[in-house]
Amino acid sequence: MRYEASAPASILPLLRRWRSSLPHAEPPCLAQSLRIEAQRCFRLARGIASVELADELEAIGRAFESEAVELETRRVLSVEAAGRAA
């Protein structure tokens, strides 16, 4: 059984480095890229024998998913605000 650990400190620099490597994409494209990376992390975590590494990969995957949701939420809110202003 795995325990729910807090996100490892390595996640934030990883996210910053990964995001800076992308071309300046629109939020929907970036959100999709984040989800693809999250799925890669989850697949890697399932194949890892080390519990600590698997937990860290799962935490990184959850961080990617969370950022994707945040980007999409911001986009929806900005579209709604633009609709009200028009």
N, C-alpha and C positions, 0 to 999 in steps of 0.2 A: 504494500500500500504506500502510495506517495503522500507526502505531506505538502501542504500549500505554503511554500516559503515566500517571503517577500522578494521582490524583483532584485536580482543581483546588480551590483554597482556597474558591471560591465555593459549593461543594456543601453544606458543613455549615450555614452560615447559611440557605441555601435550604431544606434539609430542616427545620430548626427552624421557620422561618417558615411553611412549608407545613403542617407537622404541627400548629402552634398554631392554624391557621385551620380545622382540622377539629373537628367536635363530638367530645366524648370518646366515641370508638367502641370497641367490643370489638376485640381483636387481629385476628380474621379479617376484619372489615370494613376495618380500617386496612390490613391486608396487601393486600387486594384493591384498595383505593384507591392504594396504592403501586405495585402492578403496572400499573394503568391509567396512572398518571403516567409510569412507566418506558416503556411502549409509546409514549406521546406523544413522549417525548424521542427514542426510537429513530426514529420516523417523521420527526420534524423533522430529525434528524441526516442521514438519507438524502437530504433535499431541500436541504441547505445546500451552497453552493459553497465556503464558507470551511472549509478543513481544520481550523483551530484551533477554530472554533465547533462543527463537527461532532464533533470529539474531545471537547470539553467536554460537549456534550449526551449523547453516548454514556456518558461517565463519570458524569453525573448519573443517567442511566437505570440504569446498573449499581449505583449507590448506592441508588436506590429499590428495585431487585430484592433487593439484599443486606439491606436493612432489613426487607423483607417476609419473607424467609426467616428472619431472626433472630426476628421477632415470632412466626411460626408455630412455630419451634423452642421458644421459651420457653413458648408455650401448651401444646404437646405435653408438655414436661417437667413443667409444673405439673399437668396433668391426670393424668399417670402418678404423680406424687408424691401427689396427692390420693387416687388409687386405692389406693396402698400404705398410706396412713394409715387408710383406712376399714376 
